[in-house]
Amino acid sequence: MSLLEELVERPGYKRMGFNMLIIASFVGEFDLVEELLEDGMDPKETDINGRSAIWWAKRGWAPDDEIVSFPFFHSLSYSSF
């Protein structure tokens, strides 16, 4: 099991509804984000508070210029932020 798969199974993350895409977006692993999207993860899925991977990416570890330049963010509306 990958670390990412392990993280989403931890009680705290599971309780909050965090999926692999949300976690990868938050930590700024955009190569992994791209891979997860290609594998079919839905970028509009949200945590229990209605926060998407985009919302988490904007508040995560990646610099803003990396986030804005990442193509995945251009395909969704800014209301997801």
N, C-alpha and C positions, 0 to 999 in steps of 0.2 A: 504494500500500500504506500502510495506517495505521501509525502508530508502534507500536501494540500488536501488529499483525501482524508488523512488523519485529522487535520484541523477541523474540517466541516463536521466530523463525527464527535468532536468534543462537546460536552454538555452545554457549555456557555454559548458556543458558536451555533450549535443546533437550536437551542432555545431562542436565539435571536433571529434565526432563519437565514444565517449567512450561508451562501453557496460558494463554490470554488471561484466563480467569476467575480463575485463581490470581494473576496479575499485577495485574489490576484490583482484586481483593480486598485484596491486600497494600498497595497504595498508597491504598486508601480511596476509590476512584472508584465509589461505590455506584450512581450513575445508570447507569454503564457496566455494572456487575455485573448490574443489573436488565435491561438491554437484552440482554446476552449470555444470560441465563437465558431470556428471552422468545424468543430466537433458537434455543433448544434445547440450549444447553450443559448438560452434566450436572454438577451441583454435587457429586456424589460421586466424580468423577474425581480422581485423586491424582497427585502427582509420583512420582519413582522411590523415594522414601522413605515412601510411603503417606500423605503429608500433603495434606489437602484445601484448597480455597479458604478454608473456614472457619478451618482451622488457621492459614493464612497471614494472614488478616484479623486474627485475635486478636494476632498478633505484628508487624503492620504499622504503618502510619503513622496510621491513623484512631483517634480517641479511643474508649475503651471504650463510652461511652454511645451513640455513633453505631452501633457494631457491634451492641450488644444491641437497639437499637430497629429495626434493619433486618429486615424481614419474612422475608427469605431464610434467616436464621439460625434462625428459629422453626420452619421446616418440616423441619428436620433434627435428629437427635438430638445431644445434647451430647457423645456419644462421638466425634464428628467433630472436636472441639477437641483 
